[in-house]
């Protein structure tokens, strides 16, 4: 069990975490015909939007209640009610996400009451779902905000039923924030390979995978999980929960629907992929396909091929808790050693990180600890680049945000095929950083010199 070391300083230097409202907005962006509206100032929303646009390199629909100095001090209730009305009237979404920010939380805004007041004042918009969620950015991180939003979506949109198994081929998938659009696409293909139909919540692969569309502009999300599919999740045969941060959301879904669930901390590496594959085979009653068997064999061969580069390698990680656990298991499964682990927040899952200690902190702690431990590879988001350069070691970009690497948002980590490609990429990082040991030359070595005159060579 890893020892959790509490943050020792009163401020962050080179912060690691992204905020809870950004995580909540990301969850709502995985729903079809939806739009998040952050309850806060214009700057709060603009800052988060910049991060999302730079990461996904796509237009991001995001609105704000635009709190100013007066409404912050006096009352911002009208900003929420009229903001909801304006979105309903102009954009006609199916779902509006309503996360809070630190500004509205410090003010003490009761957004659930404000949604009730909106329903009373404008009953003509009753068909449009509004999902309020408290996500102050002075606590938690992107992962926890994402999980809170998912819990709120289930509470608002999934009715209490007892019809589990009515749709015999449907399986629910609760996908945590550690999964990229590429990961979600791989998971959907994985499940469909067993003859099952996945209902992914939220489905960022369908909305944020970078595809082109015919429409020139839309104020709402393009793609994502349809509202009708969310409302019918109680009729699926099972729920697959990926990421321990979603345990509370999974508990709520199971309590409301009675659908049995299967929980996975991550799907990275050989053992986790085997467990998920066996679960799908049991649920579907079908044997593992020859295609998956071949992919597994290819991964085993890649593990052999890259062993001399990755075996006993010293790794430093700085990621959100779920992803931190996944990467620690992935690297230790290859024979590498995680010498430094940094998380932006405390979480129950950190005790299971395969490292002696886990530091709650920022990228300054990562750089200091990684240097002291003589780490050979740093795994973090794009903010870790300067630290890796100062340490003179390569950076493997993972997590959010990735703004200096094209296609980072679409990269897949889960499953046999993605694990194999990850092995090749990581091994190539080590090879690219390799420095030849210079040949040793004795100080007593005598160099022959060609005589300028006379006959033959003179040796001194």
MISELUM-695542 format. One record per atom (N, C-alpha, C): residue in three letters; x, y, z. Coordinates in steps of 0.001 Angstrom, whole numbers, plus 500000, padded with zeros to 6 digits. Layout:
BEGIN
alaXYZ ...
// end
This chain:
BEGIN
unk500845498802500000 unk500000500000500000 unk500875501239500000 unk500590502151499086 unk501397503359498970 unk501121504310500132 unk502167504994500581 unk502018506030501604 unk501632507342500917 unk500575507977501398 unk500097509231500815 unk500733510387501572 unk501484511220500860 unk502162512361501476 unk501364513619501171 unk500895514274502206 unk500061515463502067 unk500876516655501584 unk500226517533500819 unk500888518758500349 unk501436519554501532 unk502695519953501410 unk503350520637502523 unk503393522146502358 unk503024522669501200 unk503120524104500974 unk501737524702500755 unk501662526024500883 unk500367526705500876 unk499928527152499495 unk500725526886498464 unk500362527326497120 unk500882526316496113 unk500345526396494896 unk500797525529493818 unk501793526272492945 unk502889525606492614 unk503878526131491681 unk503848525223490455 unk503522525803489305 unk503335525001488101 unk502251523953488348 unk500992524383488471 unk499909523479488875 unk499740522289487937 unk499354521181488523 unk499108519947487778 unk497640519790487412 unk496746520215488287 unk495335519861488110 unk494601520809487165 unk493565520250486519 unk492540521044485841 unk491308521042486745 unk490454522060486619 unk489415522285487614 unk488200521384487431 unk487400521301488495 unk486162520525488471 unk485161521013487417 unk484941522338487255 unk483993522765486219 unk484392522318484818 unk485691522284484519 unk486133521799483206 unk485807520319483063 unk486007519540484125 unk485656518122484089 unk484168517908483898 unk483345518703484590 unk481895518592484430 unk481478518969483016 unk482068520049482480 unk481752520451481108 unk482113519349480126 unk483250518676480336 unk483666517586479463 unk482641516452479478 unk482090516145480647 unk481067515094480729 unk479815515476479940 unk479388516722480047 unk478195517163479309 unk478461517220477802 unk479710517445477410 unk480043517479475986 unk479947516098475342 unk479827515053476145 unk479643513708475628 unk478193513307475471 unk477257514263475615 unk475828514004475431 unk475359514646474126 unk474376514064473505 unk473898514548472207 unk472983515758472371 unk473149516754471479 unk472342517978471479 unk472307518628472860 unk473477518741473457 unk473594519306474799 unk474493520531474771 unk474440521291475863 unk475343522428476021 unk475546522684477513 unk476799522817477962 unk477040523195479357 unk476968524711479515 unk476416525150480639 unk476406526573480989 unk476987526710482391 unk478201527240482480 unk478853527383483773 unk478291528586484517 unk477948528373485798 unk477438529469486617 unk478628530173487262 unk479043531266486610 unk480188532016487094 unk480445533206486196 unk481628533760486293 unk481963534911485473 unk482332534472484059 unk482414535430483151 unk482813535115481781 unk484236534583481728 unk485097535092482602 unk486476534618482626 unk486592533161483019 unk485751532713483975 unk485770531304484395 unk485497530396483211 unk484491530736482426 unk484118529907481283 unk485125530032480153 unk485599531248479883 unk486548531449478790 unk487839530681479028 unk488306530659480267 unk489545529960480581 unk489386528462480319 unk488267527885480789 unk488023526466480548 unk487843526151479077 unk487180527044478365 unk486954526826476935 unk488268526817476162 unk489196527687476534 unk490497527713475873 unk491209526371476038 unk491163525817477239 unk491798524523477485 unk491164523431476626 unk489837523400476567 unk489144522372475807 unk489390522515474309 unk489384523747473806 unk489614523971472372 unk491040523577471995 unk492015523947472810 unk493405523628472499 unk493669522127472592 unk492975521446473493 unk493175520004473659 unk492558519218472502 unk491285519489472194 unk490573518730471171 unk490707519330469772 unk491163520595469694 unk491283521293468409 unk489952521288467646 unk488889521512468379 unk487535521554467840 unk486785522719468484 unk485760523264467807 unk484898524269468461 unk484130523619469610 unk484118524270470744 unk483489523718471948 unk482301524584472339 unk481078524014472360 unk479910524791472809 unk479916524932474333 unk480030526145474791 unk480090526404476228 unk479493527776476498 unk478577527837477462 unk477913529095477802 unk478205529469479249 unk477831530689479618 unk478093531187480963 unk476929532048481440 unk476761532100482749 unk475759533007483324 unk476303534425483466 unk477592534619483195 unk478222535954483124 unk477990536781484385 unk478354536223485538 unk478278536992486778 unk479278538146486736 unk478823539346487148 unk479722540502487236 unk479870540912488698 unk480494542066488935 unk480742542488490315 unk479443542688491091 unk478435543288490436 unk477176543586491140 unk476421542310491460 unk476252541435490456 unk475495540201490694 unk476227539281491665 unk477539539368491711 unk478286538546492658 unk477992538960494084 unk477918540273494322 unk477681540775495677 unk476191540720496037 unk475340541113495112 unk473919541230495418 unk473178539898495225 unk473066539458493968 unk472285538249493692 unk472471537882492222 unk472791536616491969 unk472973536163490590 unk471899535163490173 unk470810535068490938 unk469762534100490616 unk469161534369489236 unk468948535627488935 unk468321535974487665 unk469229535607486486 unk470534535663486712 unk471465535276485643 unk471245533831485213 unk470990532967486191 unk470774531545485888 unk469441531353485181 unk468380531919485732 unk467043531700485179 unk466932532266483768 unk467401533485483582 unk467328534087482254 unk468327533460481278 unk469451532992481790 unk470402532291480933 unk469831530984480408 unk469140530236481274 unk468485528999480834 unk467407529295479796 unk466653530370480038 unk465597530738479089 unk466185531079477719 unk467285531851477715 unk467889532264476446 unk468401531062475651 unk469018530102476338 unk469523528915475650 unk468365528081475108 unk467336527893475919 unk466179527108475477 unk465507527759474264 unk465416529074474289 unk464707529800473236 unk465512529823471933 unk466811530029472015 unk467623530209470811 unk468198528903470273 unk468681528030471161 unk469414526847470708 unk468584525572470701 unk467527525531471540 unk466642524363471629 unk467420523063471853 unk468186522986472924 unk468930521742473211 unk468011520687473831 unk468495519474473901 unk467788518433474646 unk468215518422476112 unk469486518785476358 unk470034518749477718 unk470891519992477933 unk470716520629479096 unk471591521730479518 unk472296521296480787 unk473624521319480762 unk474386521066481980 unk474634522371482706 unk474509522357484031 unk474648523586484816 unk475632523376485962 unk476952523383485660 unk477946523279486738 unk478198524635487379 unk478574524614488628 unk478957525841489323 unk480462526047489211 unk480913527234489629 unk482338527542489718 unk482625528030491139 unk483864528353491414 unk484203528810492762 unk483489530112493096 unk483260530963492100 unk482610532247492352 unk481183532054492847 unk480406531252492134 unk479020531027492553 unk478946530185493826 unk479923529278494024 unk479925528480495251 unk480243529354496468 unk481197530279496320 unk481516531180497420 unk480346532102497736 unk479561532426496690 unk478370533247496889 unk477276532471497618 unk477316531133497488 unk476305530297498137 unk475100530030497268 unk475269530002495961 unk474142529793495046 unk473556528397495209 unk472226528332495275 unk471499527059495345 unk470962526773493943 unk471761526090493126 unk471370525925491724 unk470195524965491542 unk470018524034492446 unk468860523135492328 unk467562523904492546 unk467582524827493501 unk466396525670493704 unk466168526572492496 unk467267527069491915 unk467130527943490751 unk466538527192489552 unk466870525928489414 unk466260525137488340 unk464765524973488584 unk464388524765489845 unk462955524665490169 unk462245525988489878 unk462887527098490217 unk462294528408489919 unk462162528626488416 unk463144528163487654 unk463073528278486199 unk461886527473485654 unk461661526297486193 unk460543525466485739 unk459197526137486009 unk459111526812487164 unk457865527501487519 unk457637528714486624 unk458719529455486362 unk458573530695485600 unk458397530443484104 unk459023529385483585 unk458950529095482143 unk458555527634481917 unk457319527291482184 unk456876525892482032 unk456894525402480587 unk456969526322479625 unk456962525898478214 unk458239525149477825 unk459264525187478680 unk460509524494478367 unk460682523224479206 unk459583522657479628 unk459657521496480515 unk460291520279479854 unk460248520210478516 unk460799519053477814 unk462330519091477743 unk462917520228478034 unk464378520345477995 unk464940520010479375 unk465795518999479436 unk466368518577480713 unk467460519546481153 unk467454519901482423 unk468499520743483011 unk469145519951484143 unk470461519799484065 unk471192518976485043 unk472113519879485863 unk471708520257487086 unk472578521082487939 unk473586520205488686 unk474789520724488874 unk475807519981489621 unk476760520967490277 unk477055520745491551 unk477958521611492302 unk479400521155492077 unk480184522017491422 unk481574521679491102 unk482498522859491402 unk482704523207492661 unk483613524314492968 unk485032523961492556 unk485738524930491944 unk487090524617491496 unk488151524894492548 unk487742525241493779 unk488737525346494841 unk488940523999495537 unk488280522956495049 unk488499521607495561 unk488399520627494406 unk488930519426494585 unk488821518405493555 unk489660518724492327 unk489373518004491239 unk490106518179489985 unk489185517801488831 unk489728517755487625 unk488921517412486455 unk488210516081486646 unk488917515092487182 unk488333513758487359 unk487131513773488288 unk487221514465489412 unk486117514494490368 unk484940515307489828 unk485216516401489087 unk484133517164488484 unk483394516356487439 unk484131515595486651 unk483541514700485651 unk482635513669486327 unk483121513078487418 unk482346512063488134 unk481079512651488762 unk481186513856489323 unk480007514506489908 unk478956514804488845 unk479407515243487661 unk478467515511486572 unk477769514237486118 unk478508513145486040 unk477914511879485621 unk476870511413486635 unk477169511600487893 unk476207511249488940 unk474941512092488821 unk475095513385488541 unk473937514268488381 unk473124513899487141 unk473794513510486051 unk473093513101484831 unk472220511883485109 unk472757510924485832 unk471982509721486169 unk470797510084487055 unk471040510969488031 unk469964511345488957 unk468806512038488240 unk469122512863487243 unk468085513637486564 unk467428512844485432 unk468217512076484682 unk467716511502483438 unk467345510022483501 unk467877509287484448 unk467575507848484511 unk466442507614485498 unk465276507143485022 unk464147506918485937 unk464339505653486770 unk463658505591487887 unk463690504382488716 unk462830503306488059 unk463457502187487713 unk462758501086487046 unk463279499759487586 unk462604498695487219 unk463047497342487524 unk462808496476486291 unk463424496904485182 unk463279496177483910 unk464639495724483386 unk465559495408484295 unk466894494994483875 unk466819493764482979 unk467557493802481868 unk467616492675480954 unk466566492680479865 unk465701493708479854 unk464674493753478812 unk465337493889477434 unk466388494678477342 unk467155494778476100 unk468390493866476267 unk468267492653475775 unk469202491580476125 unk470610491787475593 unk470791492551474553 unk472113492745473977 unk472750494077474381 unk472039494878475159 unk472549496201475528 unk473331496134476840 unk474496496763476855 unk475277496909478089 unk475623498386478274 unk475441498875479494 unk475822500248479816 unk477323500313480071 unk477929501424479689 unk479348501655479973 unk479473503037480601 unk479881503084481859 unk480187504353482503 unk481678504607482311 unk481999505614481502 unk483384505869481087 unk483952507055481841 unk485037506867482567 unk485600507940483378 unk486395508915482528 unk486830509989483167 unk487536511058482461 unk488911510630481979 unk489454509528482491 unk490779509103482039 unk490744508531480627 unk489557508228480087 unk489443507622478766 unk489387508698477687 unk490220508552476670 unk490218509464475531 unk489142509039474531 unk488816509900473546 unk487929509441472474 unk488439508173471792 unk489758508049471645 unk490324506836471075 unk490086505625471950 unk490166505810473275 unk489872504723474200 unk488419504279474087 unk487504505256474067 unk486081504929474007 unk485754504186472714 unk486365504606471624 unk486144503910470353 unk486626502462470439 unk487787502236471049 unk488311500879471199 unk487400500028472079 unk486874500626473144 unk485983499886474048 unk484690499507473340 unk484152500410472549 unk482934500101471790 unk483177498956470803 unk484302499001470087 unk484629497910469167 unk484830496597469922 unk485450496674471076 unk485708495515471934 unk484391494839472307 unk483436495634472750 unk482141495102473178 unk481344494575471994 unk481345495326470906 unk480586494898469722 unk481141493611469127 unk482433493326469361 unk483028492090468888 unk482433490856469535 unk481735491029470666 unk481057489918471343 unk479557489919471077 unk479125490705470085 unk477708490719469736 unk476849491543470667 unk477469492425471478 unk476728493267472414 unk476692494703471890 unk475705495480472374 unk475565496877471955 unk475850497794473131 unk476940498569473064 unk477284499426474197 unk476501500730474207 unk476070501147475397 unk475502502473475623 unk476488503207476522 unk477340504027475921 unk478435504667476647 unk477970506007477198 unk478249506238478469 unk477892507503479117 unk479098508029479869 unk479611509199479431 unk479276509959478225 unk480103509441477046 unk479598509613475843 unk480243509083474648 unk481026510199473946 unk482224510503474462 unk483020511577473851 unk483638511123472533 unk483657509821472270 unk484135509352470966 unk483211509814469848 unk481924509856470115 unk480959510240469093 unk480865511757468928 unk481321512504469940 unk481162513967469886 unk482471514723469765 unk483575514156470233 unk484843514890470272 unk485977514110469610 unk485646513305468602 unk486678512504467942 unk487289513218466757 unk486850514438466446 unk487463515222465390 unk486926514973464002 unk485688514498463886 unk485129514232462558 unk484531515509461956 unk484515515564460624 unk483907516686459915 unk482422516423459697 unk481632517514459704 unk480189517402459507 unk479761518398458438 unk478552518216457934 unk478048519073456864 unk477669520463457354 unk477117520551458559 unk476656521847459055 unk477839522771459336 unk477671524033458971 unk478746525011459167 unk478876525427460623 unk477754525446461333 unk477799525907462716 unk476631525309463487 unk476896524931464725 unk475829524511465624 unk476202524936467037 unk475254525463467800 unk475554525866469172 unk475552524694470146 unk475240523490469663 unk475110522314470526 unk476169521280470178 unk476254520256471012 unk477199519173470754 unk476780518381469523 unk477766517909468793 unk477537517058467625 unk477880515625468019 unk476881514772468067 unk477111513410468524 unk477060513327470039 unk477367512142470557 unk477280511918471987 unk476154510956472315 unk475965510696473591 unk474935509755474039 unk473557510389473919 unk472619509784473162 unk471267510355473058 unk470529510279474388 unk469668511265474621 unk468901511295475864 unk468031510048476006 unk467460509565474911 unk466602508371474977 unk467386507153475439 unk468658507059475022 unk469477505921475446 unk469797506006476938 unk470020507215477432 unk470285507377478870 unk469058506969479678 unk467895507395479231 unk466663507082479957 unk466336505591479941 unk466884504857478958 unk466613503418478848 unk467735502562479429 unk468661503150480162 unk469776502377480708 unk469311501328481714 unk468148501528482283 unk467610500557483238 unk467154499261482595 unk467163499178481264 unk466732497962480578 unk467897497132480050 unk469114497545480317 unk470292496815479845 unk470549495595480718 unk471366494687480204 unk471650493455480943 unk472738493661481992 unk473607494656481791 unk474708494877482728 unk475274496273482522 unk476027496710483521 unk476752497979483433 unk478227497711483668 unk479063498216482770 unk480512498115482897 unk481038499469483350 unk481642499516484515 unk482112500772485117 unk483630500815484997 unk484151501807484294 unk485588501896484048 unk486123503129484756 unk486825502906485855 unk487373504001486644 unk486747504029488031 unk487576503960489062 unk487035503918490426 unk486411505240490848 unk486744506327490153 unk486136507615490479 unk484626507607490224 unk484136506654489437 unk482711506584489101 unk481931505648490011 unk482522505226491120 unk481822504272491994 unk480507504827492528 unk480484506112492901 unk479240506693493424 unk478174506773492338 unk478576507145491130 unk477624507167490019 unk477121505762489721 unk478009504767489788 unk477604503383489554 unk476649502896490635 unk476903503270491889 unk475992502892492982 unk474600503476492755 unk474564504736492301 unk473275505389492057 unk472532504713490917 unk473234504401489821 unk472584503746488683 unk472050502374489073 unk472821501635489853 unk472378500305490280 unk471178500398491204 unk471157501402492093 unk470034501571493013 unk468758501966492272 unk468898502764491215 unk467716503239490481 unk467171502209489502 unk468025501304489030 unk467598500398487967 unk467686498920488314 unk468533498559489260 unk468729497142489571 unk469589496412488560 unk470181497129487608 unk471041496490486614 unk472367496111487275 unk472790494841487192 unk474062494444487820 unk475237495114487133 unk476292495374487890 unk477444496045487287 unk478733495277487540 unk479704495558486688 unk481045494996486773 unk482014496175486728 unk482919496243487706 unk483738497442487874 unk485203497149487605 unk485822498066486876 unk487220497940486479 unk487940499245486814 unk489082499139487485 unk489845500338487811 unk490400501001486555 unk490763500168485573 unk491302500665484303 unk491334499488483338 unk491707499770482088 unk491803498714481076 unk493166498773480388 unk494199499111481131 unk495533499268480562 unk496385498046480871 unk497030497518479850 unk497934496403480064 unk497284495051479892 unk498083494007480030 unk497656492631479731 unk496611492119480710 unk496874492229482013 unk495970491644482996 unk494593492301482966 unk494552493637482908 unk493265494341482882 unk492495494013481612 unk493190493910480480 unk492525493566479221 unk491972492143479265 unk492721491228479863 unk492238489851480001 unk490968489797480850 unk490956490548481934 unk489785490559482829 unk488550491093482109 unk488720492175481368 unk487592492766480647 unk487105491814479550 unk488031491193478833 unk487662490263477770 unk486884489079478328 unk487328488538479450 unk486635487399480047 unk485245487791480528 unk485103489009481037 unk483783489481481477 unk482823489570480294 unk483301490092479165 unk482460490197477973 unk482085488810477448 unk483022487877477496 unk482727486516477046 unk481653485884477922 unk481713486140479230 unk480706485588480145 unk479339486225479910 unk479309487557479731 unk478040488246479516 unk477382487828478211 unk478164487664477161 unk477612487375475838 unk477401485894475587 unk478111485049476350 unk478036483619476091 unk478786483198474847 unk479672484090474351 unk480427483785473146 unk481904483601473484 unk482608482745472717 unk484043482570472964 unk484827483790472486 unk486039483902472975 unk486920484991472547 unk487294484767471085 unk487184485798470283 unk487424485679468839 unk488903485456468543 unk489143484890467359 unk490525484684466918 unk491251486014466752 unk490514487070466391 unk491123488388466230 unk491688488904467550 unk490915488763468633 unk491406489196469940 unk492560488323470414 unk492474487025470147 unk493567486131470520 unk494864486559469832 unk494757486938468559 unk495941487366467822 unk496480488681468382 unk495602489620468697 unk496045490886469272 unk496763490663470603 unk496264489717471385 unk496916489402472662 unk498309488815472428 unk498418487938471445 unk499721487355471125 unk500685488426470621 unk500175489378469841 unk501023490471469362 unk501527491331470518 unk500667491559471520 unk501083492319472695 unk502180491574473454 unk502030490267473617 unk503049489488474322 unk504385489568473589 unk504336489485472271 unk505568489591471494 unk506199490979471650 unk505365492016471667 unk505888493378471849 unk506519493544473229 unk505965492886474231 unk506550492948475577 unk507942492326475584 unk508111491252474819 unk509435490643474709 unk510385491568473949 unk509897492132472832 unk510742492987471989 unk511242494223472722 unk510428494776473613 unk510778496041474275 unk511329495849475684 unk511525494601476081 unk511926494346477469 unk513257495007477815 unk514222494990476876 unk515540495528477197 unk515517497045477321 unk514519497704476728 unk514395499144476899 unk513587499511478153 unk512556498722478461 unk511611499102479513 unk511817498363480826 unk512442497192480771 unk512677496460482010 unk513577497245482946 unk513156497407484195 unk513885498134485238 unk514001499632484958 unk513226500149483973 unk513220501593483731 unk512596502315484921 unk513047503527485179 unk512581504307486329 unk511621505385485811 unk510371505315486277 unk509288506120485718 unk508771507109486765 unk508478508340486326 unk507839509356487166 unk506485509702486562 unk505428509674487385 unk504062509900486921 unk503448511103487621 unk502704511910486868 unk501933513017487442 unk500609513078486700 unk499554512508487296 unk498277512344486616 unk497145512379487626 unk495904512498487117 unk494735512363487985 unk494678510936488529 unk494009510725489687 unk494111509432490390 unk493816508186489556 unk492698508140488812 unk492376506943488032 unk493460506624487017 unk493910507637486302 unk494939507434485283 unk496280507101485914 unk496532507641487090 unk497758507335487818 unk497815505851488167 unk496697505308488625 unk496643503881488937 unk496839503037487675 unk496192503431486577 unk496316502674485336 unk497749502631484832 unk498427503775484818 unk499799503802484313 unk500761503090485259 unk500525503180486564 unk501421502475487484 unk501318500968487284 unk500090500461487072 unk499923499038486806 unk500521498649485457 unk500362499518484463 unk500887499244483128 unk502407499114483151 unk503087500065483793 unk504547500053483790 unk505113498934484665 unk504524498706485823 unk505049497635486666 unk504815496267486027 unk503756496141485232 unk503524494906484499 unk504572494641483436 unk505326495667483058 unk506396495525482064 unk507760495322482717 unk507790495326484047 unk509069495199484742 unk509728496523485052 unk509057497644484734 unk509592498955485079 unk509264499283486537 unk509860500352487047 unk509647500758488431 unk509133502195488472 unk508003502400489148 unk507481503746489344 unk508185504334490565 unk509072505288490341 unk509869505856491434 unk509261507135491983 unk508385507783491200 unk507748509023491636 unk506307509031491154 unk505369509346492041 unk503955509450491674 unk503376510692492341 unk502776511554491534 unk502194512802492040 unk500748512881491573 unk499838513189492488 unk498420513374492171 unk498003514784492587 unk497111515429491825 unk496694516778492208 unk495786516811493430 unk495094515695493715 unk494150515648494831 unk494252514296495521 unk493723514242496724 unk493665512978497461 unk492454512175496991 unk492623510869496847 unk491533509980496452 unk491793508597497037 unk490720507853497239 unk490834506524497849 unk491703505587497022 unk491688505762495716 unk492416504862494821 unk493924505004494947 unk494411506106495501 unk495849506348495564 unk496571505326496431 unk495883504733497396 unk496524503738498257 unk496957502509497478 unk496347502269496324 unk496671501093495520 unk497685501370494421 unk498215502604494363 unk499239502910493366 unk500480502077493655 unk501058501509492621 unk502224500636492780 unk503495501480492862 unk503623502169493984 unk504764503033494262 unk504874503160495773 unk506066503388496288 unk506219503468497742 unk505450504637498331 unk505488505794497665 unk504798506984498147 unk504082507674497004 unk502994508344497327 unk502272509178496374 unk502195510583496954 unk502708511548496231 unk502738512944496683 unk501502513667496187 unk500774514330497093 unk499690515222496684 unk500330516578496415 unk500361516982495144 unk501073518217494868 unk500968518678493431 unk502010519313492956 unk502004519937491636 unk503235519498490860 unk503471520141489722 unk504587519734488876 unk505938520134489443 unk505961521070490383 unk507220521376491057 unk507671520188491892 unk506717519556492628 unk507046518353493397 unk507489517213492479 unk506795517101491333 unk507162516051490379 unk508613516213489924 unk508982517420489538 unk510333517653489033 unk511378517392490117 unk511095517845491326 unk512060517651492416 unk512220516173492760 unk511079515471492921 unk511131514060493304 unk511703513195492188 unk511336513502490940 unk511846512716489812 unk513352512884489676 unk513851514103489897 unk515289514321489839 unk516026513562490931 unk515460513596492145 unk516107512898493258 unk516107511388493053 unk515061510860492397 unk514949509413492176 unk515619508954490889 unk516237509884490169 unk516905509568488899 unk515954508894487903 unk514779509500487745 unk513786508965486804 unk514312509067485377 unk513880508116484543 unk514308508074483140 unk513201508464482171 unk511968508530482651 unk510828508910481810 unk509802509619482667 unk509255510704482146 unk508219511458482848 unk506908511318482085 unk505825511003482791 unk504495510870482195 unk503589511926482816 unk503131512874482005 unk502286513963482502 unk501626514629481311 unk500810515655481578 unk500212516411480490 unk501239517379479902 unk500799518223478978 unk501741519095478273 unk502458520075479198 unk501897520351480371 unk502563521263481302 unk503840520666481880 unk504043519360481704 unk505251518730482232 unk506457518842481326 unk506306519479480153 unk507391519511479168 unk508628520234479692 unk508452521409480296 unk509614522178480747 unk510381521423481840 unk509650520766482718 unk510310519988483760 unk511116518832483186 unk510532518151482189 unk511253517051481544 unk512513517552480852 unk512439518724480221 unk513615519283479555 unk514696519639480568 unk514288520199481700 unk515289520538482717 unk515940519280483300 unk515153518199483401 unk515698516942483917 unk516491516185482862 unk516298516553481584 unk516997515862480513 unk516459514483480220 unk515143514285480433 unk514519512987480166 unk513310513198479265 unk512861512157478541 unk511716512317477647 unk510399512436478409 unk509420513061477748 unk508071513208478299 unk507097512384477469 unk506328511532478133 unk505214510828477511 unk503953511591477882 unk503297512207476894 unk502130513038477182 unk500903512168477409 unk500223512418478531 unk498998511703478860 unk498147512598479745 unk496846512380479738 unk495948513184480553 unk495528514460479844 unk495095515436480634 unk494534516683480099 unk495218517858480795 unk495613518903480029 unk495467519086478582 unk496728518684477833 unk496552518441476520 unk497679518208475618 unk497525519198474461 unk498233520292474542 unk498058521362473565 unk499252521519472625 unk500337520782472865 unk501530520922472028 unk501815519648471239 unk500824518776471150 unk501020517492470491 unk499753517170469712 unk499826517199468388 unk498635516987467567 unk498164515544467699 unk496873515365467964 unk496284514030468051 unk496387513375469407 unk496921514078470405 unk497026513482471734 unk495678513093472315 unk494632513881472010 unk493293513597472540 unk492718512310471965 unk493170511919470764 unk492604510744470090 unk493383509475470362 unk494480509574471058 unk495324508399471292 unk494624507400472194 unk494749506117471851 unk494167505056472670 unk495216504398473547 unk494835504073474788 unk495720503397475731 unk495195502018476126 unk493892501783475995 unk493280500576476553 unk493281499445475536 unk493254498208476051 unk493160497050475170 unk494503496562474675 unk494488495410474036 unk495722494773473580 unk496439495594472506 unk495692496016471508 unk496319496704470375 unk496914498041470803 unk496179498807471589 unk496701500098472038 unk497883499928472983 unk497844498894473831 unk498976498645474729 unk500227498310473925 unk500062497538472856 unk501205497203472000 unk501820498460471382 unk500965499333470829 unk501480500561470229 unk502147501447471270 unk501585501477472494 unk502182502270473571 unk503577501758473905 unk503743500434473923 unk505064499867474187 unk506082500340473150 unk505694500287471885 unk506610500730470821 unk506963502206470986 unk505939503039471270 unk506178504483471398 unk507103504790472576 unk506872504116473696 unk507690504375474885 unk509122503886474663 unk509253502714474060 unk510595502200473769 unk511350503141472836 unk510652503715471869 unk511299504657470945 unk511708505940471649 unk510946506352472666 unk511363507514473455 unk512697507240474144 unk512836506026474693 unk514094505677475343 unk515237505607474334 unk514972505001473182 unk516016504897472165 unk516447506275471659 unk515484507180471513 unk515811508529471065 unk516606509314472078 unk516518508923473345 unk517241509615474409 unk518570508944474722 unk518855507836474026 unk520041507047474360 unk521328507784473980 unk522313507730474852 unk523623508339474596 unk524694507255474692 unk525530507159473659 unk526593506176473671 unk527631506515474749 unk528148505481475375 unk529219505674476358 unk530524505924475606 unk531202507031475837 unk532439507313475094 unk533522506290475418 unk534341505972474426 unk535426505006474608 unk536439505530475621 unk536882504650476472 unk537862505040477503 unk539250505119476891 unk539948506179477178 unk541323506335476724 unk542219506624477922 unk543224505793478092 unk544143505942479214 unk544977507212479054 unk545246507826480158 unk546093509022480131 unk547543508648479790 unk547862507365479886 unk549237506930479616 unk549421506473478173 unk548327506564477376 unk548429506111476000 unk549383507014475221 unk550286506410474481 unk551243507170473672 unk550795507154472229 unk550628508335471627 unk550181508457470248 unk551375508456469309 unk551362507634468253 unk552483507664467291 unk552468508947466480 unk553630509474466209 unk553750510671465391 unk554656510389464199 unk554259510853463036 unk555055510670461818 unk556208511687461808 unk557373511150461638 unk558564512026461623 unk558526512955460424 unk558924514178460617 unk558943515156459543 unk560127514911458591 unk561158514335459119 unk562338514083458277 unk562989512769458685 unk563864512313457961 unk564516511056458253 unk563739509900457703 unk564012508753458173 unk563399507537457631 unk562480506907458668 unk561295506483458240 unk560378505742459098 unk559657506587460112 unk559049505906461164 unk558224506542462211 unk558999506619463507 unk558764507653464215 unk559361507793465532 unk558261507718466589 unk558357506810467528 unk557360506649468580 unk557866507269469858 unk557078508190470430 unk557476508852471671 unk556760508210472836 
// end
